[in-house]
Amino acid sequence: MSAKATSRSGLKQKISKKDNWIIRVELNGTDLNPYHRLGLTQNPFPQTGKDEWKMAELQMQKLGGDPIPADRPAEYISEVLAGFSPEFIQKCIENYRPGRIVKFEVFWPKNGVAD
């Protein structure tokens, strides 16, 4: 299976699920935590199933739980994602929308080396 992504040059390219993790990111720009109705503070389930990534995934998933402070979203996202790549942090900041829950996918190479 593969998905299509647009590269920086605007050209469509195939993204192989065999070679890449597809990480789903949620950013909560609302006033409510959607996981509270389930008795949770955030999505507790890992996406990759890799133990060595568990803490990083839970750290990232915090952004989809409690609301991101509307008065300082960029700073909050940067604080929560401390240790992640600057490019990933910037992508999250750019996708944040006040008043909405935004969901998007990021393709991460399974070998850990981004193109």
C-alpha positions in Angstrom: 0.0 0.0 0.0 1.1 3.5 -0.6 -0.2 7.0 -0.1 0.5 10.1 -2.1 2.2 13.2 -0.7 3.2 16.5 -2.2 6.9 17.2 -1.9 8.3 20.7 -1.3 8.6 21.1 -5.1 4.9 20.4 -5.5 5.4 17.1 -7.3 3.3 14.1 -6.2 5.3 11.2 -4.9 4.4 7.8 -3.6 4.8 7.2 0.1 5.3 3.5 0.9 3.7 2.4 4.1 6.3 -0.4 4.1 9.2 2.1 4.4 7.4 4.9 6.5 5.4 5.3 9.6 2.2 7.3 9.2 1.8 9.3 12.3 -1.5 10.9 13.0 -1.3 14.3 14.8 -4.1 16.0 16.6 -4.1 19.6 17.7 -6.8 20.7 20.1 -7.7 24.4 19.5 -11.1 24.1 21.3 -12.0 24.8 24.9 -12.8 21.2 25.7 -10.8 18.0 26.0 -12.5 15.4 23.8 -11.0 12.5 25.8 -12.6 13.6 29.1 -15.9 12.0 28.1 -14.0 8.7 28.0 -12.4 9.2 31.3 -9.0 10.0 29.8 -6.8 13.0 29.5 -5.4 12.1 26.0 -5.2 9.3 23.4 -3.3 6.6 25.4 -2.7 4.3 22.5 0.7 4.2 20.7 0.7 4.4 16.9 3.9 2.6 16.0 3.9 -0.2 18.6 7.6 0.5 19.2 8.5 0.7 22.9 11.4 3.0 22.3 8.9 5.6 20.8 6.2 5.3 23.3 7.1 8.3 25.4 7.6 10.5 22.4 4.2 9.4 21.0 2.4 10.1 24.3 4.2 13.5 24.5 2.9 14.3 20.9 -0.6 13.1 21.7 -0.8 15.6 24.6 -1.6 18.2 21.9 -4.9 16.5 21.1 -6.0 16.3 24.7 -6.1 19.3 26.9 -6.8 22.5 24.9 -3.8 24.3 23.5 -3.7 27.8 25.2 -5.1 30.3 22.6 -2.9 33.1 24.0 0.4 31.3 23.3 -0.1 28.3 20.9 3.3 28.4 19.3 5.2 28.5 22.6 3.0 25.8 24.1 3.4 23.5 21.1 7.2 24.1 21.2 7.3 23.3 24.9 5.3 20.1 24.5 7.3 18.9 21.5 10.7 19.7 23.1 13.2 17.2 21.6 11.3 16.8 18.3 12.7 18.2 15.1 12.3 21.9 14.4 10.6 21.0 11.1 7.9 18.9 12.9 7.3 21.5 15.5 6.9 24.2 12.8 4.5 22.0 10.9 2.4 21.6 14.1 2.4 25.3 14.7 1.4 26.0 11.1 -1.5 23.5 11.3 -2.9 24.8 14.6 -6.3 26.5 14.3 -8.1 28.2 17.2 -11.6 26.8 17.9 -10.9 23.6 16.0 -9.4 20.1 16.4 -7.1 19.7 13.5 -5.9 16.2 12.4 -3.2 15.6 9.9 -0.7 12.8 9.0 3.1 13.0 9.0 5.2 10.4 7.1 8.3 9.4 9.0 10.9 7.0 7.6 11.1 3.7 9.5 14.9 3.9 9.3 14.7 7.2 11.2 16.4 9.2 8.4 14.2 11.9 6.8 14.8 12.9 3.2 
